[in-house]
Amino acid sequence: MLSNNYANDGEAPPLSNKYPGNPWDHYELKKWTHISNAAIPANRANGHIGNASGTVEDCKTKCTTTTACKSFDYNKTDKVCHLFNKTVNYGQSSLKTDWNGNIYDYYKLQGRNDKF
């Protein structure tokens, strides 16, 4: 049975596992903000925590399974992502949007905000 008690505000109470027989499973939906043709420039990359390769979905999986990961840049040409432990909002000066060939996209995981 699903509850709508917290569906609109995005906040939920702590999960409980104190049910006899542990009959419930917990599933968490991850929401991403995507900013096209943008990336964190090297001079702002003090929150860089690693790289991964593959598709955007592969990078999302890598980020969601890495506890410290809050965002990543994705190089569309090389199919490599740069993982960060911080986030940036659209329009902030810490996002570079004039990359030659627009090869990067920026993704941030909602709910894991520590801004640069």
N, C-alpha and C positions, 0 to 999 in steps of 0.2 A: 504494500500500500504506500503510495507517495503522498506527501503533504505539500500543500501550497503555502504554508505559513510563512516561509521565508523566500518565496520565489521572486518577489518584486524588489526587495532591497539588496539582494546579493549577499547578505550576511546570514549565517546560520549558527545555531548554538553548537557547542562542542559535541562531538559524537559520543554516544554511549555504547559500551559493549557489555553492559551488565544485564543482558537478557538471558534467561535460562535456555541452554542449548544453543546459544548464539545463532538465531535463525535469520539474521539480517546481513545483507551485503551492502557495502557502501560504494557508490560510484560517483566520481567527481567529474564534471564537465569542465574542460579548459577552454577559455575564450581568449582569442588573440586579437590584438590591434595590429593592422598591417598598414605600413606607410610605404608607398611605392617610391622608387628611385631615391632612396635615402639610406644613410648609414652613419655610424659613429666614426668620426675621423680618428686617425692614429694618435693625434695629440690629446684626445679625450678618452683613450682606451685603457685608463687605469683600472677599470673594472673587468678587463678581459680575463676569462677563466678557462678558455680552451677553444678548440676548433672541432668541427665534425664535417663529414661530407655526405652527399646524397641529395635527396629531394627536399623540398621545403617540409613535407610531412615527416621525413626522417629527422630533420633538425628540430621540429616541434617536439617529437618524441624524445630526442636527446635532451632538450631543455627541460621538459616536464619531469624527466627522470633524474635530473641533476638538481639537487635541492637548492643550491645557491643560484641557479640560472633564473634570470628574470626577463631576458631579452636576447635577441641575436640579429646580426646582419646576415643577409644571404647574398652571396655572389652568384648571380644568375648564369654567368658565363662558365665559371669554374665549378659550380655546384658545391660550394663550401660555405659553411656558416661559422661565424665568430660569436661565441657565447659570452654573455656579460652578466655580472651580478648586480646590474643597475638598469634603470629604464630612462627613456627620454620621451618627452611629449612632442607631438607635431608642432612645428613652428619654433621650437627652442633652438637657440644658436648652436647647441651641441650636436645637432644633426646636420650632416653635410648632404646637400641635395644637388650638387652640380658635378657629379662624377662623370668623367668622360664615357659616353656610351650608356649612361644610366644602368650600370651593371649590378647595383645593389638594391635590395629591398630590406626594410627594417620591420621586425616583428617583436611585440612585447606581450608578455603573458599577463593578463589582467589579474589583479589581486596580489601580485608580487612587486610592489612598487618601492624602490629605493632610487631616487633620482640622482643623476650625475650632478 
